[in-house]
Amino acid sequence: MTKKFRGAAAALAAGALTLTMAPSALAAPDNSDADFKPNVATPGLHRIADKDRISTAVKASQSRTWGVVKKVAPGSLYWECTIPGDAWGLVARSRIQGTAVPANTQAGATKVVEYTAWPGERAETRRFTCTATVATKEIVRRDVHVIVARSDDFPDAIAASPLADVLNAPVLINPTAKLDARVKEEIARLKATATGGGEVYVHLLGGTNALSHGVEKAIDGVLGDKEHTLRYQGIDRYQTAVAISSVALTVYGIDSGAGVQDANVYLTTGLDFADALAGGAAAANNDGVVLLTAGEKLDRRGFTEKYLMSLRTWVNDGLTNNTTETIAVGGPSARAAAALDIRLAKEYVGKDRFDTAAKTAKGEFSMKKSATHTQNFAVVSGVTYADALVASGYIANADGPLLLTHPGKLSAVTGKYLGSVADSHDRVFTFGGPGAMDNAVHAAINDLLNF
């Protein structure tokens, strides 16, 4: 069984998904964002931190209720699907399996789901079958997804925030060589939250240079099923971003009910983490994905450019009137797009990473002060990759922006943005202890928003 995204498997992958069933034949699961637990549910400033970056990520995971919930009443019909033989199909199946069947469908009726797999240089159309099955009792099914990234370097993980959002998944971080005991324990805890026959998938970001075979095998042992550990990798960070984005687009396609979805691309440099993670939270808020440039040019193998062209074909809207928007986050990606005449719908270029993140938040989120609505924001050090990665996925699952600050002092542009759109009715999350973000930053946010 091919369960990994290997090498060329992701090349040109547009994540296209074709559903042979009619749009109305799919009942979407409850994909609302993960609920906050009581310790972080109230408005105010919440610091998520522990003794190191790995423990901080675990603590972030433990502060929310993750997963995708599907409910079926007794006597109603739900989809029971066969198990496909590759990662593309497994992700598609996890979205459909156990969802309610619409009215006027007979028990025993079957539907064929077609999806596009990329086992090599060419795409292949593959299928699995779903059968309308009678629920003998109430079913409340919770599927749980977990993302695991390398803890000490960023290249393979910086495109993952939209995936974390669509899967309602926490982001955990782990050393390359061995599964950390705390991560192992957290995966086991999350596995136990899958109920009603729900399944658990762990998504590894990057190849064995990022997370070793030993890490993968240890996770297989926790899950008790090696086919539920999925790895997304390419021959470099650019192809890995394509692989990750393709999975997110598969889910977008299913949730749209039509099998295709206009995909907004957020183009950021892959040579640093800050723009990509701020852009990732924005992409998650706009049915988007993150693709990477090699600084002020596209990658030499052309993975990003070919994928962009594939998306234009995939939405079937032509090069002149396509509805896919490409947005540049940061000066390097904007200049890379200009060099190749890539049409940009928007670009967010600040004086530095802090300004770029604030401009992205202002342009991509409709935030405003309200006494009746609680908004969510994340503020993280702009120089600490691991905390920012966890924060980006976390806030993407709360429909909020990722803002960056100097670790010792609240950045002026960040404070100005927060002061203009947030107040004491909102939640602001920071990540990492005083060593990563000084208490002075917290004090400044408290004073600014009257927490």
C-alpha positions as CSV (number, residue, x, y, z in Angstrom):
1,M,0.0,0.0,0.0
2,T,1.3,3.5,-0.9
3,K,0.6,5.7,2.1
4,K,3.3,8.3,1.7
5,F,3.8,11.3,-0.5
6,R,7.1,10.4,-2.0
7,G,9.4,12.4,-4.2
8,A,7.7,13.1,-7.5
9,A,4.4,11.9,-6.2
10,A,3.6,15.5,-5.3
11,A,5.0,17.1,-8.5
12,L,2.4,19.1,-10.3
13,A,-0.1,17.8,-7.7
14,A,-3.1,20.1,-7.8
15,G,-5.1,18.1,-5.3
16,A,-7.9,17.7,-7.8
17,L,-10.8,15.7,-6.5
18,T,-13.8,14.6,-8.6
19,L,-16.9,13.3,-6.8
20,T,-19.1,11.3,-9.0
21,M,-21.9,11.7,-6.5
22,A,-24.0,14.8,-6.8
23,P,-23.1,17.7,-4.5
24,S,-26.3,17.2,-2.4
25,A,-25.2,13.6,-1.7
26,L,-22.6,14.7,0.8
27,A,-23.6,16.0,4.2
28,A,-20.7,18.0,5.5
29,P,-19.3,17.1,9.0
30,D,-19.3,19.5,11.8
31,N,-16.0,21.2,11.0
32,S,-16.3,24.1,13.3
33,D,-13.0,25.1,14.9
34,A,-11.7,23.3,17.9
35,D,-13.4,24.4,21.1
36,F,-11.4,26.2,23.8
37,K,-11.2,24.5,27.1
38,P,-12.2,26.5,30.2
39,N,-8.7,27.6,31.1
40,V,-8.4,29.6,27.9
41,A,-12.0,30.2,27.0
42,T,-12.5,33.5,28.7
43,P,-11.6,36.8,27.1
44,G,-8.2,38.1,28.0
45,L,-4.5,37.4,27.5
46,H,-3.5,33.8,27.7
47,R,0.1,32.7,27.7
48,I,0.6,29.1,26.4
49,A,4.0,28.0,27.7
50,D,5.9,25.2,29.4
51,K,9.5,24.4,30.1
52,D,10.5,24.0,26.4
53,R,9.1,24.2,22.9
54,I,8.0,20.6,22.8
55,S,6.0,20.9,26.0
56,T,4.6,24.2,24.9
57,A,3.2,22.5,21.8
58,V,1.7,19.8,23.9
59,K,0.1,22.3,26.3
60,A,-1.4,24.1,23.3
61,S,-2.9,20.8,22.1
62,Q,-4.3,20.2,25.5
63,S,-6.1,23.5,25.6
64,R,-8.5,22.7,22.8
65,T,-11.0,20.0,21.9
66,W,-9.8,18.8,18.5
67,G,-11.4,16.6,15.8
68,V,-14.2,16.5,13.2
69,V,-17.6,15.5,14.6
70,K,-20.3,13.7,12.6
71,K,-23.7,13.0,14.0
72,V,-26.3,10.5,12.8
73,A,-29.7,9.8,14.4
74,P,-31.0,6.3,15.0
75,G,-32.7,4.9,11.9
76,S,-31.0,7.5,9.7
77,L,-28.6,6.7,6.9
78,Y,-24.8,7.3,6.9
79,W,-22.0,6.7,4.5
80,E,-19.9,3.5,5.1
81,C,-16.9,3.6,2.8
82,T,-14.4,1.1,1.6
83,I,-10.8,1.7,2.5
84,P,-8.6,3.1,-0.3
85,G,-5.0,2.1,-0.7
86,D,-3.2,5.5,-0.6
87,A,-2.9,8.6,1.4
88,W,-4.9,10.8,-0.9
89,G,-7.9,8.4,-0.6
90,L,-7.5,7.9,3.1
91,V,-7.8,11.6,3.7
92,A,-10.8,11.8,1.4
93,R,-12.4,8.8,3.0
94,S,-11.9,10.3,6.5
95,R,-13.9,13.3,5.5
96,I,-16.9,11.3,4.1
97,Q,-17.0,8.2,6.3
98,G,-19.8,8.4,8.8
99,T,-21.5,11.5,7.4
100,A,-25.3,11.6,7.1
101,V,-26.9,10.6,3.9
102,P,-29.5,13.1,2.5
103,A,-33.2,12.4,2.3
104,N,-34.6,10.4,-0.6
105,T,-31.6,8.0,-0.6
106,Q,-32.4,4.3,-0.3
107,A,-30.6,2.1,2.2
108,G,-28.0,0.1,0.3
109,A,-27.5,2.8,-2.4
110,T,-23.9,3.2,-3.4
111,K,-21.9,6.1,-4.5
112,V,-18.4,6.1,-6.1
113,V,-15.9,8.7,-5.0
114,E,-13.2,9.5,-7.5
115,Y,-10.0,11.2,-6.4
116,T,-6.6,12.0,-8.0
117,A,-3.6,10.2,-6.7
118,W,0.0,11.0,-7.6
119,P,2.1,7.8,-7.3
120,G,4.7,9.0,-9.8
121,E,5.1,11.7,-12.5
122,R,1.5,11.2,-13.7
123,A,-1.8,11.5,-12.0
124,E,-4.0,8.5,-11.6
125,T,-7.8,8.5,-11.1
126,R,-8.7,6.2,-8.3
127,R,-11.9,5.3,-6.6
128,F,-13.6,4.0,-3.5
129,T,-17.2,3.2,-2.8
130,C,-19.6,4.4,-0.1
131,T,-22.8,2.6,0.8
132,A,-25.9,4.2,2.5
133,T,-26.1,2.3,5.8
134,V,-28.8,2.4,8.4
135,A,-27.7,3.5,11.9
136,T,-29.1,1.1,14.5
137,K,-28.4,3.7,17.2
138,E,-27.3,7.3,17.5
139,I,-23.8,7.8,16.1
140,V,-21.6,10.6,17.3
141,R,-18.3,10.0,15.6
142,R,-15.2,12.0,16.2
143,D,-12.3,11.6,13.8
144,V,-9.0,13.0,15.1
145,H,-6.0,14.3,13.1
146,V,-2.6,15.3,14.5
147,I,0.2,17.0,12.7
148,V,3.8,16.4,13.8
149,A,6.7,18.6,12.6
150,R,10.4,18.8,13.2
151,S,11.2,20.8,16.3
152,D,14.5,22.4,15.4
153,D,14.1,23.6,11.8
154,F,11.3,25.0,9.7
155,P,11.5,24.2,5.9
156,D,9.1,21.2,5.7
157,A,6.5,22.6,8.0
158,I,5.9,26.2,7.2
159,A,3.1,25.5,4.7
160,A,1.0,23.5,7.1
161,S,-1.3,26.0,8.8
162,P,-4.2,25.6,6.3
163,L,-3.9,21.8,6.7
164,A,-4.1,22.1,10.4
165,D,-7.3,24.2,10.0
166,V,-9.1,22.0,7.6
167,L,-8.4,18.9,9.7
168,N,-9.1,20.6,13.0
169,A,-5.7,19.3,14.1
170,P,-3.1,20.4,16.7
171,V,0.5,20.8,15.7
172,L,3.0,18.9,17.8
173,I,6.8,19.2,17.3
174,N,9.4,16.5,17.8
175,P,13.1,15.9,17.4
176,T,14.3,14.2,14.2
177,A,15.7,11.0,15.6
178,K,13.3,9.7,18.3
179,L,9.7,10.1,19.3
180,D,9.7,12.3,22.4
181,A,7.9,10.7,25.3
182,R,5.7,13.8,25.8
183,V,4.6,13.7,22.1
184,K,3.9,10.0,22.4
185,E,1.8,10.5,25.4
186,E,-0.2,13.4,23.7
187,I,-0.8,11.3,20.6
188,A,-2.1,8.5,22.8
189,R,-4.4,11.0,24.7
190,L,-5.7,12.4,21.4
191,K,-6.3,8.9,20.1
192,A,-8.6,8.2,23.1
193,T,-10.7,11.2,22.1
194,A,-11.8,9.6,18.9
195,T,-15.2,8.2,19.6
196,G,-18.1,6.5,17.9
197,G,-15.8,4.5,15.6
198,G,-13.8,7.5,14.7
199,E,-10.4,7.2,13.2
200,V,-7.1,8.8,14.2
201,Y,-4.5,10.0,11.6
202,V,-1.1,11.4,12.3
203,H,0.4,13.6,9.5
204,L,4.2,13.8,9.4
205,L,5.7,16.8,7.7
206,G,8.9,16.2,5.7
207,G,11.1,13.2,4.9
208,T,13.2,11.1,7.1
209,N,15.8,13.9,7.4
210,A,13.0,15.8,9.2
211,L,11.4,13.0,11.2
212,S,13.1,9.6,11.1
213,H,11.7,6.2,10.3
214,G,12.1,5.5,14.0
215,V,9.7,8.3,14.8
216,E,7.2,7.0,12.3
217,K,7.4,3.5,13.6
218,A,6.9,4.6,17.1
219,I,3.8,6.5,16.1
220,D,2.6,3.5,14.3
221,G,2.9,1.6,17.6
222,V,0.9,4.2,19.4
223,L,-1.9,4.1,16.8
224,G,-1.8,0.4,16.4
225,D,-2.1,0.8,12.7
226,K,0.7,1.8,10.4
227,E,-1.7,2.9,7.7
228,H,-2.9,5.8,9.8
229,T,0.5,7.5,9.9
230,L,0.8,9.6,6.7
231,R,4.0,11.4,5.6
232,Y,4.0,14.4,3.2
233,Q,7.4,15.0,1.6
234,G,9.2,16.1,-1.5
235,I,12.7,16.3,-2.7
236,D,12.9,19.8,-1.2
237,R,10.8,22.2,0.8
238,Y,9.0,23.5,-2.3
239,Q,7.7,20.2,-3.3
240,T,6.8,19.4,0.3
241,A,4.7,22.5,0.4
242,V,3.0,21.3,-2.8
243,A,2.2,18.0,-1.2
244,I,0.8,19.5,2.0
245,S,-1.3,22.0,0.0
246,S,-2.7,19.3,-2.2
247,V,-4.1,17.5,0.8
248,A,-5.7,20.7,2.1
249,L,-7.3,21.2,-1.4
250,T,-8.7,17.6,-1.3
251,V,-10.6,18.5,1.8
252,Y,-11.7,21.9,0.4
253,G,-13.1,20.0,-2.6
254,I,-15.1,17.6,-0.5
255,D,-16.4,20.3,1.8
256,S,-17.5,22.4,-1.1
257,G,-19.8,19.5,-2.1
258,A,-18.9,19.9,-5.8
259,G,-15.5,18.2,-5.9
260,V,-13.7,21.4,-6.9
261,Q,-12.8,24.5,-5.0
262,D,-11.4,27.8,-6.0
263,A,-8.0,27.8,-4.3
264,N,-6.3,31.0,-3.1
265,V,-2.6,30.8,-3.1
266,Y,-0.5,32.7,-0.5
267,L,3.0,32.9,-1.9
268,T,5.8,33.4,0.6
269,T,9.5,32.9,0.8
270,G,10.6,29.5,1.9
271,L,14.0,30.7,3.1
272,D,12.6,32.0,6.4
273,F,9.5,31.1,8.5
274,A,7.9,34.4,9.5
275,D,6.1,35.4,6.3
276,A,4.9,31.8,5.7
277,L,3.4,31.4,9.1
278,A,1.6,34.7,9.1
279,G,0.4,34.0,5.6
280,G,-0.7,30.5,6.6
281,A,-3.1,31.8,9.2
282,A,-4.5,34.1,6.5
283,A,-4.7,31.3,3.9
284,A,-6.6,29.2,6.3
285,N,-9.2,32.0,6.7
286,N,-9.7,32.2,2.9
287,D,-9.8,28.6,1.6
288,G,-6.2,29.0,0.7
289,V,-2.8,27.2,0.7
290,V,0.8,28.3,1.1
291,L,3.4,27.9,-1.6
292,L,7.0,28.9,-1.3
293,T,9.5,30.9,-3.3
294,A,13.3,30.6,-3.2
295,G,13.6,34.1,-1.8
296,E,13.2,36.5,-4.7
297,K,12.9,33.8,-7.4
298,L,10.9,30.6,-7.8
299,D,12.5,27.3,-7.0
300,R,14.8,26.0,-9.7
301,R,13.0,22.7,-10.2
302,G,9.7,24.6,-10.9
303,F,7.5,22.9,-8.4
304,T,5.8,26.1,-7.3
305,E,5.3,27.5,-10.8
306,K,3.9,24.2,-12.2
307,Y,1.6,23.8,-9.2
308,L,0.2,27.3,-9.8
309,M,-0.4,26.5,-13.4
310,S,-2.1,23.3,-12.4
311,L,-4.4,25.1,-10.1
312,R,-5.5,27.4,-12.9
313,T,-6.4,24.3,-14.9
314,W,-8.0,22.6,-12.0
315,V,-10.5,25.4,-11.3
316,N,-11.2,25.2,-15.0
317,D,-11.4,28.9,-15.5
318,G,-8.6,29.7,-17.9
319,L,-5.6,31.9,-17.6
320,T,-7.3,35.2,-18.3
321,N,-10.5,34.8,-16.2
322,N,-9.5,32.3,-13.5
323,T,-11.0,32.8,-10.0
324,T,-7.9,31.6,-8.2
325,E,-6.2,34.5,-6.4
326,T,-2.5,34.6,-5.8
327,I,-1.5,36.8,-2.8
328,A,2.2,37.6,-2.0
329,V,3.1,37.8,1.7
330,G,6.4,39.6,2.1
331,G,8.8,41.4,-0.2
332,P,10.8,38.4,-1.5
333,S,7.7,36.5,-2.8
334,A,6.3,39.7,-4.3
335,R,9.5,40.3,-6.2
336,A,9.6,36.6,-7.3
337,A,6.1,36.9,-8.7
338,A,7.0,40.1,-10.5
339,A,10.0,38.6,-12.1
340,L,7.9,35.9,-13.7
341,D,4.8,38.1,-14.4
342,I,2.7,36.1,-12.0
343,R,-0.5,38.1,-11.6
344,L,-1.1,39.0,-7.9
345,A,-4.5,39.9,-6.5
346,K,-2.8,41.5,-3.5
347,E,0.6,41.8,-1.9
348,Y,1.5,42.5,1.7
349,V,5.0,44.0,1.9
350,G,6.1,45.6,5.1
351,K,9.3,47.3,6.3
352,D,10.1,44.1,8.2
353,R,8.4,40.8,9.2
354,F,6.5,42.4,12.0
355,D,5.0,45.0,9.6
356,T,4.3,42.4,7.0
357,A,2.4,40.3,9.5
358,A,0.3,43.3,10.6
359,K,-0.4,44.3,7.0
360,T,-1.5,40.8,6.2
361,A,-3.8,40.7,9.3
362,K,-5.3,44.0,8.4
363,G,-5.9,43.0,4.7
364,E,-7.1,39.5,5.2
365,F,-9.2,39.5,8.4
366,S,-12.4,41.5,9.1
367,M,-11.6,42.3,12.7
368,K,-13.3,45.1,14.6
369,K,-14.1,45.9,18.2
370,S,-17.4,44.5,19.5
371,A,-19.0,44.1,22.8
372,T,-21.0,41.0,21.6
373,H,-18.4,39.1,19.7
374,T,-15.1,37.5,20.9
375,Q,-12.2,37.6,18.4
376,N,-9.0,35.6,18.6
377,F,-5.5,36.8,18.0
378,A,-2.1,35.1,18.4
379,V,1.1,37.1,19.2
380,V,4.4,35.3,19.0
381,S,8.1,36.1,18.8
382,G,9.2,36.8,15.3
383,V,12.5,35.1,15.8
384,T,11.4,31.7,17.3
385,Y,10.3,29.2,14.7
386,A,8.9,26.5,16.8
387,D,6.5,28.6,18.9
388,A,5.4,30.4,15.7
389,L,4.6,27.2,13.9
390,V,2.4,25.9,16.8
391,A,0.8,29.3,17.1
392,S,0.0,29.6,13.4
393,G,-1.9,26.3,13.3
394,Y,-3.5,27.1,16.6
395,I,-4.9,30.5,15.6
396,A,-5.8,29.2,12.1
397,N,-8.2,26.9,14.0
398,A,-9.7,30.0,15.7
399,D,-10.2,32.2,12.6
400,G,-7.7,34.7,13.8
401,P,-4.4,36.3,12.5
402,L,-0.9,35.5,13.6
403,L,1.0,38.6,14.7
404,L,4.7,38.9,15.3
405,T,6.7,40.9,17.9
406,H,10.2,41.5,19.1
407,P,10.8,39.1,22.0
408,G,11.8,41.8,24.4
409,K,9.3,44.5,23.5
410,L,5.9,44.7,21.8
411,S,6.5,45.7,18.2
412,A,4.9,49.1,17.5
413,V,3.1,47.9,14.3
414,T,1.7,45.0,16.2
415,G,0.5,47.1,19.1
416,K,-1.0,49.6,16.7
417,Y,-3.0,46.9,14.8
418,L,-4.2,45.3,18.0
419,G,-5.3,48.6,19.5
420,S,-7.3,49.4,16.4
421,V,-9.3,46.2,16.2
422,A,-9.3,44.4,19.6
423,D,-10.4,45.2,23.2
424,S,-11.1,43.5,26.5
425,H,-13.8,41.3,25.0
426,D,-11.3,39.4,22.9
427,R,-8.7,36.6,23.4
428,V,-5.1,37.1,22.7
429,F,-2.8,34.1,22.9
430,T,1.0,34.2,23.2
431,F,3.3,31.2,22.9
432,G,6.4,30.4,24.8
433,G,7.7,31.5,28.3
434,P,9.6,34.6,29.3
435,G,12.7,33.2,27.6
436,A,10.9,33.3,24.2
437,M,8.8,36.4,24.9
438,D,9.5,38.8,27.7
439,N,7.0,39.6,30.4
440,A,7.2,43.2,29.1
441,V,5.4,42.2,26.0
442,H,2.6,40.7,28.1
443,A,2.4,43.9,30.2
444,A,2.1,46.0,27.1
445,I,-0.7,43.9,25.6
446,N,-2.5,44.0,29.0
447,D,-2.3,47.8,29.2
448,L,-3.3,48.2,25.6
449,L,-6.4,46.1,25.7
450,N,-7.4,46.7,29.4
451,F,-7.3,43.0,30.3
